[in-house]
Structures are given as structure tokens and as C-alpha cells.
Amino acid sequence: RPRRHRPRPAPEDHPAYRSMLYYDKLRYNMLPYVYSLAGWCYVSDYTMMRGLIMDFQNDPAVKNINDEYMFGPALLINPVYEYNARNRDVYLPAGTGWYDLYSGKHFNGGNTIKANAPYEKIPVFVKEGAIIPFGANMQYTNEKKADSITLYVYTGRDGGFDLYEDEDTNYNYEQRKYSIIPIRYNELAKTLTIGKRDGSFDGMLQKRIFNIVWIDPVKPVELRPGVMTGDATVQYD
């Protein structure tokens, strides 16, 4: 008799496939953030992956934490490395509040929480005062110009972000062919300021749109990567 086999699920139905697809898309949505971090490494000797002690020197609890790290100034990354784990303990450094990246839920700092870690996603938290620029859906880095960017502003503290851009595919940034747009949030005034661009390069956008999404402790906002709308729209030139 022929052996009967259970039909294999389609690849796109497998949780691992969904997880890789989600983060692959998110990587391209976050290119304005990630590319800016890379630019800071050249311009300001920055470090993209940061041990917690680098940013939270006044919190002694972070000194011996070696399974969490900051990715840039905004994102607290918490890898899941225990077999079959579907949650993990996450320490949120003191001195600031934190938002769950995916749901927008707010947490106080200086606490250890039990964070959900479904198979498809790892726990990621965003620091108060963070400004994260998101771009449109893309399949490769220079598929389209970043003429529309959505700024997620995580309120609660003053914050800022310097949006770095250059020609993308060469070393002309070494000849100062790049630009930086300073973006600042003032918690007391509840205002976001998109400042004057510094620098220039060939092919630089002369006009663009910034969509603003406000997130605060009483108004959780779910992350919607690739959705280029917001609570306000700024025409920038």
C-alpha cells in the first residue's frame, strides 16, 4: 500500500516564513532610520548597536544585562533565544518611559515586564521622545525616492532625530555630499519642528511630504509600516 502523507502547508503559511517576510518588509520601511544611523557612524562616529550602559549610565540595573541592546537612539531590542519560548523578561531602563513598538502601549521605565514573544515577532520597545522615520513599501533600497516619510513621534520627553541622506550608491559622502534635516520634539510645547536642511548632493529632493503620527501614553497607536498617512501632513521644501 502506498504510504499516506499529510499535505505540507504552503510556505507562506509557516510562522517562520511570516516572520521573515514581516521583518524583511519592516527593514525597507525603516530605511530612513537605519540609513541615517549609518550616516551618523561616518559623520559623528556613532555606534548603531549599543549596549544599554552606553545610553543609561545612571541606571545601575543595566550593567550586567547582556541580552538586550539599543538599535540607534530609539529602539530597545530583546532577542528570544530560549527554545519554544513565547515570552521573555524584559528590563526597561529607568529614567524614561517606553512604548511597545507594535501596539503602542506605554510602560514605565525601571521595571521588568513579561513581554509577549510570539513566534513571528520579537519584543521591541521605543523610548519616550523618540522620532522614527518610516518610508514606503519597497523591495530594494533605491526602488523609489523617499519623497514621502511618516514620522512616528513617541511623546513623553523632549527628543530629536537627524535625517541623513546622500546619493545612496557611492562614496561621495566622503566629499561632504550629504544632507541632514534636524527634527526636534518639544514635550512642554507639544510641538514638532522640522528644521532647515544642511548640506546638499546631486539628485537631492527639493520637495517632500512628512506625515506625522503622534503616540502618547493615553493614545496607543499600532505600528502600520508602509501606510503613508498621519495625524498631520507637512509640505517641506
C-alpha positions as a Markdown table, in Angstrom:
| # | Residue | x | y | z |
|---|---|---|---|---|
| 1 | Arg | 0.0 | 0.0 | 0.0 |
| 2 | Pro | 1.3 | 3.5 | -0.7 |
| 3 | Arg | 2.1 | 5.4 | 2.4 |
| 4 | Arg | -0.2 | 8.3 | 3.1 |
| 5 | His | 1.4 | 11.7 | 3.8 |
| 6 | Arg | -0.1 | 14.7 | 5.4 |
| 7 | Pro | -0.1 | 17.6 | 2.9 |
| 8 | Arg | 2.7 | 20.1 | 3.7 |
| 9 | Pro | 1.5 | 23.6 | 4.4 |
| 10 | Ala | 2.3 | 26.2 | 1.8 |
| 11 | Pro | 5.5 | 28.0 | 2.7 |
| 12 | Glu | 3.6 | 31.3 | 3.2 |
| 13 | Asp | 1.6 | 29.7 | 5.9 |
| 14 | His | 4.6 | 28.7 | 8.0 |
| 15 | Pro | 5.2 | 31.1 | 11.0 |
| 16 | Ala | 8.9 | 31.3 | 10.2 |
| 17 | Tyr | 8.1 | 32.5 | 6.7 |
| 18 | Arg | 5.6 | 35.1 | 8.0 |
| 19 | Ser | 8.2 | 36.3 | 10.5 |
| 20 | Met | 11.0 | 36.7 | 7.9 |
| 21 | Leu | 8.6 | 38.4 | 5.5 |
| 22 | Tyr | 7.4 | 40.8 | 8.2 |
| 23 | Tyr | 10.9 | 41.9 | 9.2 |
| 24 | Asp | 12.2 | 42.0 | 5.6 |
| 25 | Lys | 9.4 | 44.4 | 4.8 |
| 26 | Leu | 10.0 | 46.4 | 8.0 |
| 27 | Arg | 13.6 | 46.7 | 7.2 |
| 28 | Tyr | 12.8 | 48.5 | 4.0 |
| 29 | Asn | 10.1 | 50.6 | 5.7 |
| 30 | Met | 12.7 | 51.7 | 8.2 |
| 31 | Leu | 15.4 | 52.6 | 5.7 |
| 32 | Pro | 15.2 | 56.3 | 6.6 |
| 33 | Tyr | 16.0 | 55.4 | 10.2 |
| 34 | Val | 18.6 | 52.7 | 9.5 |
| 35 | Tyr | 20.4 | 54.7 | 6.7 |
| 36 | Ser | 20.5 | 57.7 | 9.0 |
| 37 | Leu | 22.2 | 55.6 | 11.7 |
| 38 | Ala | 24.8 | 54.5 | 9.1 |
| 39 | Gly | 25.4 | 58.1 | 8.1 |
| 40 | Trp | 25.9 | 59.1 | 11.8 |
| 41 | Cys | 28.6 | 56.5 | 12.0 |
| 42 | Tyr | 30.6 | 58.4 | 9.4 |
| 43 | Val | 29.6 | 61.9 | 10.4 |
| 44 | Ser | 29.6 | 61.6 | 14.2 |
| 45 | Asp | 31.5 | 58.4 | 15.0 |
| 46 | Tyr | 28.2 | 56.9 | 16.1 |
| 47 | Thr | 27.6 | 53.3 | 17.2 |
| 48 | Met | 24.4 | 51.6 | 15.8 |
| 49 | Met | 24.2 | 48.6 | 18.2 |
| 50 | Arg | 24.5 | 49.9 | 21.7 |
| 51 | Gly | 24.9 | 48.1 | 25.0 |
| 52 | Leu | 22.5 | 49.6 | 27.5 |
| 53 | Ile | 25.2 | 51.1 | 29.6 |
| 54 | Met | 26.1 | 53.4 | 26.7 |
| 55 | Asp | 22.8 | 55.2 | 26.9 |
| 56 | Phe | 21.7 | 54.6 | 30.5 |
| 57 | Gln | 24.8 | 55.2 | 32.6 |
| 58 | Asn | 22.7 | 56.4 | 35.6 |
| 59 | Asp | 20.8 | 53.1 | 35.9 |
| 60 | Pro | 22.9 | 50.5 | 37.7 |
| 61 | Ala | 20.5 | 47.8 | 36.8 |
| 62 | Val | 21.7 | 47.7 | 33.1 |
| 63 | Lys | 25.3 | 47.0 | 33.9 |
| 64 | Asn | 25.0 | 43.2 | 33.7 |
| 65 | Ile | 22.3 | 42.9 | 31.1 |
| 66 | Asn | 23.8 | 41.2 | 28.0 |
| 67 | Asp | 20.7 | 40.0 | 26.1 |
| 68 | Glu | 19.1 | 43.4 | 25.3 |
| 69 | Tyr | 20.5 | 46.3 | 23.3 |
| 70 | Met | 19.6 | 49.6 | 21.8 |
| 71 | Phe | 19.5 | 49.9 | 18.0 |
| 72 | Gly | 20.1 | 53.6 | 17.5 |
| 73 | Pro | 18.6 | 56.1 | 19.9 |
| 74 | Ala | 15.1 | 54.8 | 19.8 |
| 75 | Leu | 14.7 | 51.0 | 19.7 |
| 76 | Leu | 15.2 | 48.6 | 22.6 |
| 77 | Ile | 15.8 | 45.1 | 21.0 |
| 78 | Asn | 15.2 | 41.9 | 23.0 |
| 79 | Pro | 16.1 | 38.7 | 21.2 |
| 80 | Val | 14.3 | 35.5 | 22.1 |
| 81 | Tyr | 16.8 | 32.7 | 22.3 |
| 82 | Glu | 15.2 | 30.0 | 24.5 |
| 83 | Tyr | 13.7 | 27.0 | 22.8 |
| 84 | Asn | 9.9 | 27.3 | 22.4 |
| 85 | Ala | 9.7 | 30.5 | 24.4 |
| 86 | Arg | 6.7 | 32.6 | 23.7 |
| 87 | Asn | 7.5 | 35.4 | 26.2 |
| 88 | Arg | 10.6 | 36.7 | 27.9 |
| 89 | Asp | 11.5 | 39.0 | 30.8 |
| 90 | Val | 12.5 | 42.5 | 29.5 |
| 91 | Tyr | 14.0 | 45.1 | 31.7 |
| 92 | Leu | 13.0 | 48.6 | 30.6 |
| 93 | Pro | 15.8 | 51.1 | 31.7 |
| 94 | Ala | 14.9 | 53.8 | 34.2 |
| 95 | Gly | 14.7 | 57.5 | 33.5 |
| 96 | Thr | 12.3 | 57.3 | 30.7 |
| 97 | Gly | 9.0 | 55.6 | 29.7 |
| 98 | Trp | 8.7 | 53.0 | 26.9 |
| 99 | Tyr | 6.3 | 52.1 | 24.2 |
| 100 | Asp | 5.7 | 48.7 | 22.7 |
| 101 | Leu | 6.7 | 49.1 | 19.0 |
| 102 | Tyr | 3.8 | 47.1 | 17.6 |
| 103 | Ser | 0.9 | 48.1 | 19.8 |
| 104 | Gly | 1.9 | 51.5 | 21.0 |
| 105 | Lys | 1.2 | 50.5 | 24.6 |
| 106 | His | 3.1 | 52.6 | 27.2 |
| 107 | Phe | 5.2 | 51.2 | 30.1 |
| 108 | Asn | 7.1 | 52.9 | 32.9 |
| 109 | Gly | 10.9 | 52.5 | 33.0 |
| 110 | Gly | 12.9 | 50.9 | 35.8 |
| 111 | Asn | 10.7 | 47.8 | 35.7 |
| 112 | Thr | 11.0 | 44.2 | 34.4 |
| 113 | Ile | 8.0 | 43.1 | 32.5 |
| 114 | Lys | 6.9 | 39.8 | 30.9 |
| 115 | Ala | 6.8 | 40.6 | 27.3 |
| 116 | Asn | 4.9 | 38.6 | 24.7 |
| 117 | Ala | 7.2 | 36.9 | 22.1 |
| 118 | Pro | 5.0 | 35.1 | 19.6 |
| 119 | Tyr | 6.9 | 33.0 | 17.0 |
| 120 | Glu | 6.6 | 35.8 | 14.4 |
| 121 | Lys | 7.8 | 38.7 | 16.4 |
| 122 | Ile | 10.5 | 39.6 | 19.0 |
| 123 | Pro | 9.8 | 42.2 | 21.7 |
| 124 | Val | 10.8 | 45.7 | 20.7 |
| 125 | Phe | 10.3 | 48.8 | 22.7 |
| 126 | Val | 10.6 | 52.5 | 21.8 |
| 127 | Lys | 12.0 | 55.2 | 24.1 |
| 128 | Glu | 9.9 | 58.2 | 25.0 |
| 129 | Gly | 11.0 | 61.2 | 23.0 |
| 130 | Ala | 12.0 | 59.0 | 20.0 |
| 131 | Ile | 11.2 | 60.1 | 16.5 |
| 132 | Ile | 11.3 | 57.3 | 14.0 |
| 133 | Pro | 11.0 | 58.0 | 10.2 |
| 134 | Phe | 9.3 | 55.3 | 8.1 |
| 135 | Gly | 9.3 | 55.1 | 4.3 |
| 136 | Ala | 7.0 | 53.5 | 1.8 |
| 137 | Asn | 6.9 | 49.8 | 0.9 |
| 138 | Met | 9.9 | 48.8 | -1.2 |
| 139 | Gln | 11.7 | 45.7 | -2.5 |
| 140 | Tyr | 15.2 | 47.2 | -2.9 |
| 141 | Thr | 16.9 | 50.2 | -1.5 |
| 142 | Asn | 16.8 | 52.7 | -4.4 |
| 143 | Glu | 13.5 | 51.5 | -5.9 |
| 144 | Lys | 11.9 | 54.9 | -5.2 |
| 145 | Lys | 12.8 | 58.3 | -3.8 |
| 146 | Ala | 11.8 | 59.0 | -0.1 |
| 147 | Asp | 9.6 | 61.9 | -1.2 |
| 148 | Ser | 7.1 | 60.9 | 1.5 |
| 149 | Ile | 8.2 | 59.9 | 5.0 |
| 150 | Thr | 6.0 | 59.1 | 8.0 |
| 151 | Leu | 7.4 | 60.4 | 11.4 |
| 152 | Tyr | 6.3 | 58.4 | 14.4 |
| 153 | Val | 6.7 | 60.7 | 17.4 |
| 154 | Tyr | 6.7 | 59.0 | 20.8 |
| 155 | Thr | 5.8 | 61.7 | 23.2 |
| 156 | Gly | 6.6 | 62.0 | 26.9 |
| 157 | Arg | 10.1 | 63.6 | 26.7 |
| 158 | Asp | 11.9 | 66.0 | 24.5 |
| 159 | Gly | 13.5 | 64.2 | 21.6 |
| 160 | Gly | 15.1 | 64.6 | 18.2 |
| 161 | Phe | 16.3 | 62.9 | 15.1 |
| 162 | Asp | 18.7 | 64.0 | 12.3 |
| 163 | Leu | 17.5 | 62.6 | 9.0 |
| 164 | Tyr | 20.7 | 61.8 | 7.0 |
| 165 | Glu | 20.6 | 61.3 | 3.2 |
| 166 | Asp | 23.1 | 61.0 | 0.4 |
| 167 | Glu | 23.4 | 59.6 | -3.1 |
| 168 | Asp | 22.9 | 56.1 | -1.8 |
| 169 | Thr | 25.3 | 54.1 | -4.1 |
| 170 | Asn | 28.7 | 55.7 | -3.9 |
| 171 | Tyr | 31.4 | 57.2 | -1.7 |
| 172 | Asn | 30.6 | 60.9 | -2.5 |
| 173 | Tyr | 29.6 | 61.4 | 1.1 |
| 174 | Glu | 33.3 | 61.5 | 1.8 |
| 175 | Gln | 33.4 | 64.7 | -0.2 |
| 176 | Arg | 30.6 | 66.1 | 2.1 |
| 177 | Lys | 27.9 | 65.3 | -0.4 |
| 178 | Tyr | 25.2 | 64.5 | 2.0 |
| 179 | Ser | 22.4 | 66.4 | 3.8 |
| 180 | Ile | 20.9 | 66.4 | 7.3 |
| 181 | Ile | 17.4 | 67.5 | 8.3 |
| 182 | Pro | 17.1 | 68.2 | 12.0 |
| 183 | Ile | 13.8 | 67.1 | 13.5 |
| 184 | Arg | 13.0 | 68.1 | 17.1 |
| 185 | Tyr | 10.1 | 67.5 | 19.5 |
| 186 | Asn | 9.4 | 69.7 | 22.5 |
| 187 | Glu | 7.3 | 68.0 | 25.1 |
| 188 | Leu | 6.3 | 71.1 | 27.0 |
| 189 | Ala | 5.0 | 72.9 | 23.9 |
| 190 | Lys | 3.8 | 69.7 | 22.3 |
| 191 | Thr | 5.4 | 70.8 | 19.0 |
| 192 | Leu | 7.5 | 69.2 | 16.3 |
| 193 | Thr | 10.0 | 71.3 | 14.4 |
| 194 | Ile | 11.4 | 70.1 | 11.1 |
| 195 | Gly | 14.4 | 72.4 | 10.6 |
| 196 | Lys | 16.5 | 73.8 | 7.7 |
| 197 | Arg | 18.4 | 71.2 | 5.7 |
| 198 | Asp | 22.1 | 71.3 | 6.0 |
| 199 | Gly | 24.2 | 70.2 | 3.1 |
| 200 | Ser | 23.4 | 69.0 | -0.5 |
| 201 | Phe | 24.2 | 66.3 | -3.0 |
| 202 | Asp | 23.3 | 65.5 | -6.6 |
| 203 | Gly | 19.7 | 64.3 | -7.1 |
| 204 | Met | 18.6 | 65.6 | -3.7 |
| 205 | Leu | 14.9 | 66.0 | -3.3 |
| 206 | Gln | 13.8 | 69.6 | -3.4 |
| 207 | Lys | 10.3 | 69.0 | -2.0 |
| 208 | Arg | 8.8 | 66.2 | 0.1 |
| 209 | Ile | 6.0 | 65.3 | 2.4 |
| 210 | Phe | 6.3 | 64.5 | 6.1 |
| 211 | Asn | 3.3 | 62.7 | 7.7 |
| 212 | Ile | 3.2 | 63.0 | 11.5 |
| 213 | Val | 1.9 | 60.3 | 13.8 |
| 214 | Trp | 1.6 | 61.2 | 17.5 |
| 215 | Ile | 1.8 | 58.4 | 20.1 |
| 216 | Asp | 1.3 | 59.2 | 23.8 |
| 217 | Pro | 0.5 | 57.1 | 26.9 |
| 218 | Val | -3.2 | 57.6 | 26.7 |
| 219 | Lys | -3.4 | 57.1 | 22.9 |
| 220 | Pro | -1.7 | 53.8 | 21.9 |
| 221 | Val | -1.1 | 53.8 | 18.1 |
| 222 | Glu | -0.5 | 50.5 | 16.4 |
| 223 | Leu | 2.5 | 50.4 | 14.0 |
| 224 | Arg | 1.4 | 50.5 | 10.4 |
| 225 | Pro | 4.6 | 50.2 | 8.3 |
| 226 | Gly | 4.1 | 51.3 | 4.8 |
| 227 | Val | 1.0 | 53.3 | 5.5 |
| 228 | Met | 1.9 | 56.9 | 4.4 |
| 229 | Thr | -0.7 | 58.9 | 6.3 |
| 230 | Gly | -0.7 | 60.5 | 9.7 |
| 231 | Asp | -2.4 | 62.9 | 12.1 |
| 232 | Ala | -0.9 | 65.9 | 10.3 |
| 233 | Thr | 0.9 | 66.5 | 7.0 |
| 234 | Val | 3.8 | 68.9 | 6.4 |
| 235 | Gln | 4.8 | 70.1 | 2.9 |
| 236 | Tyr | 8.6 | 70.5 | 3.2 |
| 237 | Asp | 11.0 | 72.3 | 0.8 |
